[in-house]
Amino acid sequence: MKENIELYIKKCVENDREAQLKIYQLFSPVLYGLCLKYMRNEDDAKDVFQEAFVIAFQKMGQYKFEGSFEGWIKRIFINKLLETLKKKKKDVLFLDVFDTDIIEDEELELASIEQEKLLEYIQELPDQYRMVFNLFVFEKMKHKEIAKLLEISEGTSKSNLNRAKSILKKRILAVLNCKTA
């Protein structure tokens, strides 16, 4: 499989449409899911998805066959998603709030809620919380990396993550309480 991907990548550099289609088919489910996590609605997710694939195909010649291709292409998508979110809200405010009631290591119990519902709740988060939440939870980035990428302080990153978790927890608990009532 790895050999096929390398062959497809080399053919994509030559603008081979069949190879581009193969790369698209192999990676679009993961990458579209990524777009849905970051964007507020499906239309925006589809727009970024399409634009990011165009960028990926344009930059395909820059892939050095070092490390995972999926990681490389995901980075292009994340950069495009963040760029789009920043453009949408040029003055995105990262709330630099340090509450004393924040519990740093609190984990949400996500197993008991449907994946589609959880995605919907994540999409409803304010942009700044959604970006930090996705980068931390799904991309496994550290607060230092997030802070650098989003040009915020580490404290702001931690605060935004905790606020996102708090919002999601309230939504999930409200749904679970309704189901048990």
N, C-alpha and C positions, 0 to 999 in steps of 0.2 A: 504494500500500500504506500509506504514511504517513497519508494522508487517512482511510483505513478505520480505522486504529488510533485516530486522534483521534476519529472518530465513535463507535467502540466504547467508548472511555474515557468520552466524554460520556454515552452511554447507560448505562454501568455506574454512573455517579453517580446515575442515576435508577432504579437497581436492575433494569435490563432484563436478564432471564435469558439471552436469546439473545446479547446483547453480552458478558455475562460468560463464556458458553461459548466465544465466539470468542477472547476474550483468553486464556482457559484453554488452548484448543487451540493458539494461536500460541506461547505462552510456556512451556507445561508441560514440553516435552522439555528445554529448557535449565535450567529451574528445578528439575526433579526430579533432573537430573544434578548440579546444585549441592548439593542436599540429600544425595545419595549420597556426595559427596566429604567432607562434614563429619560425617555421622553414622556410627556404627559398624556399623549393620545396616539392612536395607531397611524393617523395621517402624518404626524410629525415623525414618528418612528420610521415609516416607509420612506419619507423624503430623505432623512439622514442615511438610512440603509442604502438607498440608491446612490447618493452622493459619495458615501464612504467607499462603496465598491468601485466606483469610477476612479477615485483617488488610489485605491489599492492596486487596481490594474495599471494605472499610470506609474506607480512606484515599484511595481513588481521587479524591475531590474535592480532595485536597491537591496532586495533580499539576498543575504550572503550565505544562505544554507547553513547558518549557525543557529542553534536553538530551534525552538518549535515554530513552524510556519503559522500555526494557529495563534500562538502568542503574538507573533509579528503583526498579523492582520488584525487581531483584536486591538492592538495598540493604535493602529490607524483609526479604527472605528471609535475607540474611546476618545481619541484626540478630536475627531470630527464631532462627536456628541458633545463634548465639553465646549468646543468652539461654538457650536450652534446654540447651546444653552447660554453662553456668555453673550452672544449677539442678541438673542431674544430679550435678555435682560441685561443691558449694558451696565446697569447699576445694581447688579445682584448684591444684595447686602448679606454678608456673612455675619450673623449675629454673634458678637464676641461677648456672650453672656456666660458667666461662670456661676452656676447655681450650686448651692451646697447640697441639694437633694439629688444630685446626679449620682447614679450608681454605675461606676465604670464597667464592671464585668457582667452586668446583668444581661442575660441571654433571653431572647424571645422564644417562646415555645411555638414554633411554626408548623410542627408536624400535624397539628390538629385542624389546620385550615386549608382549604382548597388552594392550589397553586394559582389559579386564575384570580381568585379573590385577593390573595397576597400581592400579586402583580398589580392589580387595580389599586390597592392601598398604597403601594410604593409609588405608583404613577401620580397619586394625589398629593404626595408630600410636596412641600415647597421646594423649588429648584435647588436651593443651597443644601437642604437636608438630604434630598434625593441623591445629589451628586456624591456627597461624602458617604452616605450609607452604601451606595452601590460600589464605590471604589474600595471601601473598607471590607464590606461583607462579600461581595461577589468577585472583586479583583484581588482580594487579599493584600491590599496595600497597607502600609503602616501610616500612622498619622503624620510622620515626618515627610513621607513621600507625597501624601495628599496635600499637605500644607504647601509644599513646594510647587506642586502641579497647579493648584488653584490660587496660589499667591495669597495665602492666609496663614495665620499662626497655627501652631500645633494645638493650642488650647481651643481655638475656634473650631478646628476640625473635630476635636473630642466633644466639644459642646454640641456641635451640629449633629454628630452621630448619636449622641444620647438623646437629643430632642427628637430625632427621627425615630429612634427605638421607642421612645415614650409615646409618640403619636401612634405608631403601629401597634404597640401593645394595647393602648386604649381601644383602638378600632377592633382588634382581634378579640379582646375580652368582651367588648360589647356584642360582637357576633356570637361568641361562644355562650354568653349569658342568655342571649335570645333563644339559642337552640336548646338550652337546658331548662328554660322557663316554661 
